[in-house]
Amino acid sequence: MLTVRRWRRYGADRLYVTLETGAALGSVDLQSGEVTVEDPLLEAGVRRAAQAYLRKDVAELVLTVEQPLGSLDTFETDPVPRTGESTGSVAARLDRLAEEGWQVLHDVPLGRQGTVVEHLLIGPGGILTVAERRHPEQSVTVSGRTMRVDGRAVAHLRDARLEASRVQGLLQAAGCAGVTVRAVLVIHAMLDRDPDAPAQDALVLSRHEVPGAFRAMPVRLEPARVSAIAQVARRRRTWAH
């Protein structure tokens, strides 16, 4: 059993991963993305535990390890977390795409300023950054390049495009020549899209359209290309600039 807890104090924001006995395994600095571990072999497991925590809406997360601590590559979340959690999260829905040739990365750190790409997809349909925006009990309308929440213009689309552009530039700088990255926004709200508006470079979806919308995308990348780009995307130094 592993426990993941968040510690925010004095300007710091970290996740601590401990064993059932209370012994420390490691920590993740959510501002810099730095992972500190007691044993280098445990870094991948500590990182995955932190990702599992960030995908849940809980104060404390308990994980059940399915393999020896030396690997920590496979575990499942405790079916009864300490606090309530949302079922059918976007992250969980995206993870289902792995069975269909997609590589799914969560919480990708950009640079050293604490910026994080919530979800990065690399698969048959291309390369996509996926960001979530929550506006419960509000109405979100999309027309062309403009998004409004209860009639008030917001910068969500612009921010999503800028994020995708940054990811594209970093992948190209890391050797992925000619790649194109598209921005996707998943809106948690009452969503109204103009059916007559021309197609834009950013895609706006409701949660229930995930993952179906990605499965329906035309094939743009062959499996070998997906694997090669994903290998670059999983290197920490790709995003360090």
C-alpha positions as CSV (number, residue, x, y, z in Angstrom):
1,M,0.0,0.0,0.0
2,L,1.2,3.5,-0.9
3,T,-0.2,6.8,0.3
4,V,0.1,10.1,-1.7
5,R,-0.4,13.3,0.2
6,R,-0.1,16.9,-0.9
7,W,1.9,19.5,1.1
8,R,1.4,23.2,0.4
9,R,3.1,25.7,2.7
10,Y,5.6,28.6,2.6
11,G,5.2,28.9,-1.2
12,A,6.0,25.2,-1.8
13,D,3.7,22.6,-3.4
14,R,4.8,19.0,-3.2
15,L,3.4,15.5,-3.3
16,Y,4.8,12.9,-0.8
17,V,4.6,9.2,-1.5
18,T,5.0,6.9,1.5
19,L,4.7,3.2,2.3
20,E,2.0,1.7,4.5
21,T,4.5,1.7,7.3
22,G,5.1,5.5,7.0
23,A,8.5,5.1,5.3
24,A,9.2,7.7,2.6
25,L,9.6,6.6,-1.0
26,G,9.9,10.0,-2.6
27,S,8.4,13.3,-3.5
28,V,7.4,15.4,-6.5
29,D,7.8,19.2,-6.6
30,L,4.7,20.3,-8.5
31,Q,6.3,23.7,-9.3
32,S,9.5,22.5,-10.9
33,G,8.5,18.9,-11.8
34,E,11.6,17.6,-9.9
35,V,11.3,14.1,-8.5
36,T,13.2,13.1,-5.4
37,V,13.5,9.4,-4.5
38,E,15.1,7.3,-1.8
39,D,16.1,4.8,-4.5
40,P,16.6,5.7,-8.2
41,L,14.8,2.5,-9.2
42,L,11.6,3.9,-7.6
43,E,11.5,7.2,-9.7
44,A,9.1,5.8,-12.3
45,G,6.7,4.5,-9.6
46,V,6.8,7.7,-7.6
47,R,6.0,9.7,-10.7
48,R,3.1,7.4,-11.7
49,A,1.7,7.6,-8.1
50,A,1.8,11.4,-8.3
51,Q,0.1,11.3,-11.7
52,A,-2.6,9.1,-10.2
53,Y,-3.1,11.5,-7.4
54,L,-3.4,14.5,-9.7
55,R,-6.1,12.8,-11.8
56,K,-8.2,12.3,-8.7
57,D,-10.2,14.9,-6.7
58,V,-9.1,13.6,-3.3
59,A,-7.2,15.0,-0.3
60,E,-5.2,11.7,0.1
61,L,-4.9,8.8,-2.2
62,V,-4.2,5.1,-1.4
63,L,-2.6,2.9,-4.0
64,T,-2.3,-0.9,-4.1
65,V,1.1,-2.1,-5.5
66,E,0.7,-5.0,-7.9
67,Q,4.5,-5.6,-8.5
68,P,7.6,-5.6,-6.3
69,L,8.8,-2.2,-5.1
70,G,11.8,-2.3,-7.4
71,S,9.5,-1.8,-10.4
72,L,6.4,0.0,-9.1
73,D,5.3,0.3,-12.7
74,T,1.8,-1.2,-12.2
75,F,-0.6,-0.5,-9.5
76,E,-4.3,0.2,-9.1
77,T,-6.1,2.8,-7.1
78,D,-7.8,1.9,-3.9
79,P,-11.5,1.5,-4.8
80,V,-12.5,3.5,-1.7
81,P,-10.4,6.7,-1.5
82,R,-10.3,8.7,1.7
83,T,-12.5,11.4,0.3
84,G,-15.0,11.5,-2.6
85,E,-13.9,11.4,-6.2
86,S,-15.4,11.9,-9.6
87,T,-15.9,8.8,-11.6
88,G,-15.4,8.7,-15.4
89,S,-12.8,11.5,-15.3
90,V,-11.4,12.9,-18.6
91,A,-8.0,11.4,-17.7
92,A,-9.5,7.9,-17.2
93,R,-11.5,8.2,-20.5
94,L,-8.3,9.2,-22.3
95,D,-6.4,6.3,-20.9
96,R,-8.8,3.9,-22.7
97,L,-7.2,5.1,-26.0
98,A,-4.0,3.3,-25.1
99,E,-5.7,0.1,-26.3
100,E,-6.1,1.6,-29.7
101,G,-2.6,2.7,-30.4
102,W,-2.5,6.0,-28.6
103,Q,0.2,7.2,-26.2
104,V,-1.4,9.1,-23.3
105,L,0.7,11.4,-21.1
106,H,-0.6,13.3,-18.1
107,D,0.7,16.4,-16.3
108,V,3.6,17.1,-18.6
109,P,5.8,19.8,-17.1
110,L,6.8,22.7,-19.4
111,G,9.9,24.5,-18.4
112,R,10.7,25.3,-14.7
113,Q,7.8,27.8,-14.0
114,G,5.3,25.2,-12.9
115,T,3.4,25.1,-16.2
116,V,1.8,21.7,-16.8
117,V,0.1,20.3,-19.9
118,E,-2.9,18.4,-18.4
119,H,-3.0,15.7,-21.1
120,L,-0.9,15.0,-24.2
121,L,-2.1,12.6,-26.8
122,I,0.0,11.0,-29.5
123,G,-1.7,8.6,-31.7
124,P,-3.3,7.7,-35.0
125,G,-5.2,11.0,-35.0
126,G,-2.1,13.1,-34.5
127,I,-0.6,15.0,-31.6
128,L,-3.0,16.9,-29.3
129,T,-2.8,18.8,-26.1
130,V,-6.0,18.4,-24.0
131,A,-7.0,21.0,-21.3
132,E,-10.0,20.9,-19.1
133,R,-12.1,24.0,-18.1
134,R,-14.8,23.8,-15.5
135,H,-17.8,26.1,-15.4
136,P,-20.5,24.2,-13.4
137,E,-24.0,25.5,-13.8
138,Q,-22.9,28.0,-16.4
139,S,-23.4,28.2,-20.2
140,V,-20.4,28.1,-22.5
141,T,-20.9,29.2,-26.1
142,V,-18.3,28.8,-28.9
143,S,-18.5,30.6,-32.2
144,G,-15.5,30.7,-34.5
145,R,-12.4,31.7,-32.4
146,T,-14.5,33.2,-29.6
147,M,-15.6,31.5,-26.4
148,R,-18.0,33.0,-23.9
149,V,-19.1,31.9,-20.4
150,D,-22.5,33.2,-19.5
151,G,-22.0,35.9,-22.2
152,R,-18.6,36.9,-21.0
153,A,-15.6,36.4,-23.3
154,V,-12.8,34.2,-21.9
155,A,-9.3,33.4,-23.2
156,H,-9.5,29.6,-23.0
157,L,-9.2,29.1,-26.7
158,R,-6.3,31.5,-27.0
159,D,-4.5,29.9,-24.1
160,A,-5.0,26.4,-25.5
161,R,-3.6,27.4,-28.9
162,L,-0.6,29.0,-27.2
163,E,0.0,25.8,-25.2
164,A,-0.2,23.6,-28.3
165,S,2.1,25.9,-30.2
166,R,4.7,25.7,-27.4
167,V,4.5,21.9,-27.2
168,Q,4.9,21.8,-31.0
169,G,8.0,24.0,-30.9
170,L,9.6,21.9,-28.1
171,L,8.9,18.6,-30.0
172,Q,10.4,20.1,-33.1
173,A,13.5,21.3,-31.2
174,A,13.9,17.8,-29.8
175,G,14.1,16.3,-33.3
176,C,10.5,15.6,-34.2
177,A,10.6,17.4,-37.6
178,G,7.4,18.5,-39.2
179,V,5.1,17.6,-36.3
180,T,1.9,19.6,-35.8
181,V,0.1,19.8,-32.5
182,R,-3.6,20.7,-32.2
183,A,-5.2,22.1,-29.1
184,V,-8.3,20.5,-27.5
185,L,-10.5,21.9,-24.8
186,V,-12.8,19.7,-22.8
187,I,-15.5,21.9,-21.2
188,H,-17.4,20.9,-18.1
189,A,-20.5,23.0,-18.5
190,M,-23.5,23.4,-20.7
191,L,-21.8,23.7,-24.1
192,D,-23.3,25.4,-27.1
193,R,-21.3,25.3,-30.4
194,D,-22.3,27.1,-33.6
195,P,-22.9,24.3,-36.1
196,D,-22.4,26.7,-39.0
197,A,-19.1,28.1,-37.9
198,P,-16.1,27.2,-40.0
199,A,-13.7,24.5,-38.5
200,Q,-11.0,26.0,-36.3
201,D,-7.6,24.8,-35.4
202,A,-8.7,24.2,-31.7
203,L,-11.3,21.6,-31.0
204,V,-13.9,22.1,-28.2
205,L,-15.6,19.0,-26.7
206,S,-17.9,18.1,-23.9
207,R,-16.7,15.4,-21.5
208,H,-19.1,12.8,-22.8
209,E,-17.5,13.1,-26.3
210,V,-14.2,11.8,-24.8
211,P,-12.8,9.4,-26.0
212,G,-15.1,8.9,-29.0
213,A,-14.1,12.1,-30.7
214,F,-10.4,11.0,-30.8
215,R,-11.3,7.5,-32.1
216,A,-13.2,9.2,-35.0
217,M,-10.2,11.2,-36.2
218,P,-8.7,10.4,-39.5
219,V,-5.4,8.6,-39.4
220,R,-2.5,11.0,-39.6
221,L,0.4,9.1,-37.9
222,E,1.6,5.6,-38.5
223,P,2.3,3.4,-35.5
224,A,6.1,3.7,-35.9
225,R,5.9,7.5,-36.0
226,V,3.6,7.5,-32.9
227,S,6.1,5.4,-31.0
228,A,9.1,7.5,-32.0
229,I,7.4,10.8,-31.1
230,A,6.1,9.4,-27.8
231,Q,9.6,8.3,-26.9
232,V,10.8,11.9,-27.3
233,A,7.8,13.2,-25.4
234,R,8.6,11.0,-22.4
235,R,12.1,12.5,-22.0
236,R,12.2,15.1,-19.3
237,R,14.8,17.2,-21.1
238,T,12.3,17.6,-24.1
239,W,10.3,20.0,-21.9
240,A,13.0,21.6,-19.8
241,H,13.4,24.8,-21.9
